[in-house]
Amino acid sequence: MRSTLLQGGLASIFESGLKDAYLAVVPPEVRSVLESAVAGMWIPIETALGHYMACDRLGLSSESMAALGRGTFERTKGMLLGTAVGLAKSVGVTPWALVPHMQRFWLRGNDGGGVRGVKLGPKEVRIDVVANPLYRSKYYRAAYRGIAASLFELVAQKAYAHELRRGHDEDALSVRVQWV
């Protein structure tokens, strides 16, 4: 996972007043890697998973975790979307214009796994993500919901994201996103 995503997430956690609580539960080896990371470098998935499991121990509500995911998106959208941020703000662009590019956005922050969007209705998409062990973390799943909603709100008035677990595969997740 890109350090930029983890650093953006940490900034959201710290800004929300949870710095001391987080530092009390994060393993020292994870903290050491995150503190020495520079923007844009790749962080081992085991370190990222350690970070998100520590976030699970903060005992936050699902909505609080999703809100922190929204904060992470705000901090990292330029890295994830690149020039698409400008495209998204153009007149006439709909959320459907983002869907074909989701795998490319995904690979800017993640090395491995895959994502696709499946149209469910005129203003509804299911986002399927596979082969990502970070979904073992309740925090990461909820934060991803916040990120997904924020992505679609670049071109929609409001978006709502709901988690849909994918059977027994704990390394996969589906999120239903609806917008107005």
Residue pairs with C-beta under 8 A, 6 or more apart in sequence:
1 42
1 43
1 45
1 48
1 109
1 110
1 111
1 134
2 40
2 41
2 42
2 43
2 79
2 108
2 109
2 110
3 34
3 37
3 38
3 39
3 40
3 41
3 42
3 43
4 39
4 40
4 76
4 79
4 109
5 72
5 76
5 79
5 80
5 109
6 34
6 37
6 43
6 48
6 51
7 34
7 37
7 39
8 71
8 72
8 75
8 76
9 51
9 55
9 68
9 69
9 72
9 143
10 22
10 34
10 51
11 71
11 72
11 75
12 68
12 69
12 71
12 72
12 75
13 19
13 22
13 55
13 58
13 68
14 22
15 71
16 64
16 68
16 71
18 58
18 60
21 58
22 54
22 55
22 58
23 31
25 54
25 57
25 58
26 34
26 50
26 51
26 54
27 50
27 54
29 47
29 50
30 47
30 50
30 51
30 54
33 43
33 44
33 47
34 43
34 47
34 51
37 43
40 79
42 111
45 112
45 133
45 134
48 134
49 133
49 134
49 136
49 137
52 134
52 137
52 139
52 140
53 136
53 137
55 65
55 137
55 139
55 140
55 143
56 137
56 138
56 139
58 139
60 68
60 139
62 138
62 142
63 142
65 138
65 139
65 142
65 143
65 146
66 142
66 143
66 145
66 146
66 149
66 161
67 146
68 143
68 146
69 142
69 143
69 144
69 145
69 146
69 147
69 150
70 146
70 147
70 149
70 150
71 146
72 143
72 146
72 147
73 80
73 146
73 147
73 150
73 151
74 150
76 109
77 85
77 150
77 151
77 154
78 85
79 108
79 109
80 105
80 108
80 109
81 88
81 105
81 108
81 151
82 108
84 98
84 101
84 105
85 154
87 93
87 97
88 97
88 98
88 154
88 155
89 154
89 155
93 155
94 155
94 156
95 123
95 125
95 152
95 155
95 156
95 159
95 177
95 179
96 119
97 155
98 151
98 152
98 154
98 155
99 117
99 119
99 125
100 117
102 115
102 116
102 117
102 127
103 114
103 115
103 116
105 115
105 151
106 113
106 114
106 115
106 129
110 132
112 131
112 132
113 129
113 130
113 131
113 132
114 129
114 130
114 131
115 127
115 128
115 129
115 130
116 127
116 128
117 125
117 126
117 127
117 128
118 125
118 126
118 127
118 128
119 125
120 126
120 176
121 178
123 156
123 178
123 179
123 180
124 176
124 177
124 178
124 179
125 176
125 177
126 164
126 174
126 175
126 176
126 177
127 148
127 174
127 175
127 176
127 177
128 166
128 172
128 173
128 174
129 135
129 144
129 172
129 173
129 174
129 175
130 166
130 169
130 171
130 172
131 171
131 172
132 171
132 172
132 173
133 170
133 171
134 140
135 141
135 144
135 170
135 171
135 172
135 173
136 170
136 171
141 163
141 173
142 163
144 173
144 175
145 161
145 162
145 163
145 175
146 161
148 159
148 161
148 175
148 177
149 159
149 160
149 161
149 177
150 159
151 159
152 159
152 161
152 177
152 179
153 159
153 179
156 179
156 180
157 179
157 180
158 179
158 180
159 177
159 178
159 179
160 177
160 178
160 179
161 175
161 176
161 177
162 175
162 176
163 173
163 174
163 175
164 173
164 174
164 175
164 176
165 173
165 174
166 172
166 173
166 174
